[in-house]
Amino acid sequence: MSTAVLALIFVPSVLGSLLPSWWQRHVPSLLPGPASDSLAIGHLDASELYLHPVVAALVLAVWLAGLLGWAHVVLARRDG
C-alpha cells in the first residue's frame, strides 16, 4: 500500500511530460498534493494550477474516502 501511495505522489511528476497535453493541464490538480496546495496557498495566486478552495476540499474528501474504503476492504479481507 505504501508503494501505491508513493507512486501516486511521484509518478505523475516523473511521467507528466510523456502524457497528452490535456492530461498535463487538468489531471495533476486533482491529485492529493496539488489539491492540498490549492487549499493552503491557492488563494494567494490567481493561477489555473490551483483549484477553487471548495473544489480542492471536495477532491481531498474524495481521496480520503477512497483510501479509507480501500483500507477497509484490505483489512477485512486480511482479517476475515
CNS distance restraints for C-alpha pairs under 8 A (distance, minus, plus):
assign (resid   1 and name CA) (resid   5 and name CA) 6.44 0.50 0.50
assign (resid   2 and name CA) (resid   6 and name CA) 6.19 0.50 0.50
assign (resid   3 and name CA) (resid   7 and name CA) 6.04 0.50 0.50
assign (resid   4 and name CA) (resid   8 and name CA) 6.08 0.50 0.50
assign (resid   5 and name CA) (resid   9 and name CA) 6.34 0.50 0.50
assign (resid   6 and name CA) (resid  10 and name CA) 6.11 0.50 0.50
assign (resid   7 and name CA) (resid  11 and name CA) 5.21 0.50 0.50
assign (resid   8 and name CA) (resid  12 and name CA) 7.07 0.50 0.50
assign (resid   8 and name CA) (resid  31 and name CA) 7.97 0.50 0.50
assign (resid   9 and name CA) (resid  13 and name CA) 7.79 0.50 0.50
assign (resid   9 and name CA) (resid  33 and name CA) 7.33 0.50 0.50
assign (resid  10 and name CA) (resid  14 and name CA) 6.29 0.50 0.50
assign (resid  11 and name CA) (resid  15 and name CA) 5.78 0.50 0.50
assign (resid  11 and name CA) (resid  16 and name CA) 7.69 0.50 0.50
assign (resid  12 and name CA) (resid  16 and name CA) 5.08 0.50 0.50
assign (resid  12 and name CA) (resid  28 and name CA) 7.02 0.50 0.50
assign (resid  13 and name CA) (resid  17 and name CA) 7.98 0.50 0.50
assign (resid  15 and name CA) (resid  19 and name CA) 6.82 0.50 0.50
assign (resid  16 and name CA) (resid  24 and name CA) 6.23 0.50 0.50
assign (resid  17 and name CA) (resid  24 and name CA) 7.40 0.50 0.50
assign (resid  19 and name CA) (resid  23 and name CA) 6.33 0.50 0.50
assign (resid  19 and name CA) (resid  24 and name CA) 6.61 0.50 0.50
assign (resid  20 and name CA) (resid  24 and name CA) 6.44 0.50 0.50
assign (resid  21 and name CA) (resid  25 and name CA) 6.25 0.50 0.50
assign (resid  22 and name CA) (resid  26 and name CA) 6.21 0.50 0.50
assign (resid  22 and name CA) (resid  27 and name CA) 7.98 0.50 0.50
assign (resid  23 and name CA) (resid  27 and name CA) 5.26 0.50 0.50
assign (resid  23 and name CA) (resid  28 and name CA) 7.50 0.50 0.50
assign (resid  24 and name CA) (resid  28 and name CA) 6.56 0.50 0.50
assign (resid  26 and name CA) (resid  30 and name CA) 7.49 0.50 0.50
assign (resid  27 and name CA) (resid  31 and name CA) 7.23 0.50 0.50
assign (resid  28 and name CA) (resid  34 and name CA) 7.02 0.50 0.50
assign (resid  29 and name CA) (resid  34 and name CA) 5.21 0.50 0.50
assign (resid  29 and name CA) (resid  35 and name CA) 5.95 0.50 0.50
assign (resid  29 and name CA) (resid  49 and name CA) 6.54 0.50 0.50
assign (resid  29 and name CA) (resid  50 and name CA) 6.76 0.50 0.50
assign (resid  29 and name CA) (resid  51 and name CA) 6.95 0.50 0.50
assign (resid  30 and name CA) (resid  34 and name CA) 6.94 0.50 0.50
assign (resid  30 and name CA) (resid  35 and name CA) 6.07 0.50 0.50
assign (resid  30 and name CA) (resid  56 and name CA) 7.85 0.50 0.50
assign (resid  30 and name CA) (resid  59 and name CA) 6.46 0.50 0.50
assign (resid  31 and name CA) (resid  35 and name CA) 6.13 0.50 0.50
assign (resid  31 and name CA) (resid  59 and name CA) 7.82 0.50 0.50
assign (resid  32 and name CA) (resid  36 and name CA) 6.11 0.50 0.50
assign (resid  32 and name CA) (resid  59 and name CA) 7.40 0.50 0.50
assign (resid  32 and name CA) (resid  60 and name CA) 5.98 0.50 0.50
assign (resid  32 and name CA) (resid  63 and name CA) 6.93 0.50 0.50
assign (resid  33 and name CA) (resid  37 and name CA) 6.27 0.50 0.50
assign (resid  34 and name CA) (resid  38 and name CA) 6.15 0.50 0.50
assign (resid  34 and name CA) (resid  50 and name CA) 7.29 0.50 0.50
assign (resid  35 and name CA) (resid  39 and name CA) 6.57 0.50 0.50
assign (resid  35 and name CA) (resid  50 and name CA) 7.34 0.50 0.50
assign (resid  35 and name CA) (resid  51 and name CA) 6.76 0.50 0.50
assign (resid  35 and name CA) (resid  56 and name CA) 4.91 0.50 0.50
assign (resid  35 and name CA) (resid  57 and name CA) 7.44 0.50 0.50
assign (resid  35 and name CA) (resid  59 and name CA) 6.76 0.50 0.50
assign (resid  35 and name CA) (resid  60 and name CA) 6.60 0.50 0.50
assign (resid  36 and name CA) (resid  40 and name CA) 6.22 0.50 0.50
assign (resid  36 and name CA) (resid  56 and name CA) 6.75 0.50 0.50
assign (resid  36 and name CA) (resid  57 and name CA) 7.75 0.50 0.50
assign (resid  36 and name CA) (resid  60 and name CA) 7.16 0.50 0.50
assign (resid  37 and name CA) (resid  41 and name CA) 5.71 0.50 0.50
assign (resid  37 and name CA) (resid  42 and name CA) 6.37 0.50 0.50
assign (resid  37 and name CA) (resid  50 and name CA) 7.47 0.50 0.50
assign (resid  38 and name CA) (resid  42 and name CA) 4.00 0.50 0.50
assign (resid  38 and name CA) (resid  43 and name CA) 7.22 0.50 0.50
assign (resid  38 and name CA) (resid  50 and name CA) 4.89 0.50 0.50
assign (resid  38 and name CA) (resid  51 and name CA) 5.54 0.50 0.50
assign (resid  38 and name CA) (resid  52 and name CA) 7.01 0.50 0.50
assign (resid  38 and name CA) (resid  53 and name CA) 6.26 0.50 0.50
assign (resid  38 and name CA) (resid  56 and name CA) 6.23 0.50 0.50
assign (resid  39 and name CA) (resid  43 and name CA) 7.45 0.50 0.50
assign (resid  39 and name CA) (resid  51 and name CA) 7.99 0.50 0.50
assign (resid  39 and name CA) (resid  52 and name CA) 7.88 0.50 0.50
assign (resid  39 and name CA) (resid  53 and name CA) 5.18 0.50 0.50
assign (resid  39 and name CA) (resid  56 and name CA) 6.24 0.50 0.50
assign (resid  39 and name CA) (resid  57 and name CA) 7.10 0.50 0.50
assign (resid  41 and name CA) (resid  45 and name CA) 7.27 0.50 0.50
assign (resid  42 and name CA) (resid  46 and name CA) 7.31 0.50 0.50
assign (resid  42 and name CA) (resid  47 and name CA) 7.83 0.50 0.50
assign (resid  42 and name CA) (resid  50 and name CA) 5.29 0.50 0.50
assign (resid  42 and name CA) (resid  51 and name CA) 6.99 0.50 0.50
assign (resid  42 and name CA) (resid  52 and name CA) 7.44 0.50 0.50
assign (resid  42 and name CA) (resid  53 and name CA) 7.32 0.50 0.50
assign (resid  43 and name CA) (resid  52 and name CA) 7.93 0.50 0.50
assign (resid  43 and name CA) (resid  53 and name CA) 7.60 0.50 0.50
assign (resid  46 and name CA) (resid  50 and name CA) 7.77 0.50 0.50
assign (resid  51 and name CA) (resid  55 and name CA) 6.19 0.50 0.50
assign (resid  51 and name CA) (resid  56 and name CA) 5.61 0.50 0.50
assign (resid  52 and name CA) (resid  56 and name CA) 6.07 0.50 0.50
assign (resid  53 and name CA) (resid  57 and name CA) 6.10 0.50 0.50
assign (resid  54 and name CA) (resid  58 and name CA) 6.31 0.50 0.50
assign (resid  55 and name CA) (resid  59 and name CA) 6.12 0.50 0.50
assign (resid  56 and name CA) (resid  60 and name CA) 6.21 0.50 0.50
assign (resid  57 and name CA) (resid  61 and name CA) 6.11 0.50 0.50
assign (resid  58 and name CA) (resid  62 and name CA) 6.16 0.50 0.50
assign (resid  59 and name CA) (resid  63 and name CA) 6.28 0.50 0.50
assign (resid  60 and name CA) (resid  64 and name CA) 6.06 0.50 0.50
assign (resid  61 and name CA) (resid  65 and name CA) 6.05 0.50 0.50
assign (resid  62 and name CA) (resid  66 and name CA) 6.00 0.50 0.50
assign (resid  63 and name CA) (resid  67 and name CA) 6.08 0.50 0.50
assign (resid  64 and name CA) (resid  68 and name CA) 6.03 0.50 0.50
assign (resid  65 and name CA) (resid  69 and name CA) 5.98 0.50 0.50
assign (resid  66 and name CA) (resid  70 and name CA) 6.09 0.50 0.50
assign (resid  67 and name CA) (resid  71 and name CA) 6.07 0.50 0.50
assign (resid  68 and name CA) (resid  72 and name CA) 6.11 0.50 0.50
assign (resid  69 and name CA) (resid  73 and name CA) 6.29 0.50 0.50
assign (resid  70 and name CA) (resid  74 and name CA) 6.20 0.50 0.50
assign (resid  71 and name CA) (resid  75 and name CA) 6.02 0.50 0.50
assign (resid  72 and name CA) (resid  76 and name CA) 5.93 0.50 0.50
assign (resid  73 and name CA) (resid  77 and name CA) 6.06 0.50 0.50
assign (resid  74 and name CA) (resid  78 and name CA) 6.12 0.50 0.50
assign (resid  75 and name CA) (resid  79 and name CA) 5.88 0.50 0.50
assign (resid  76 and name CA) (resid  80 and name CA) 5.50 0.50 0.50
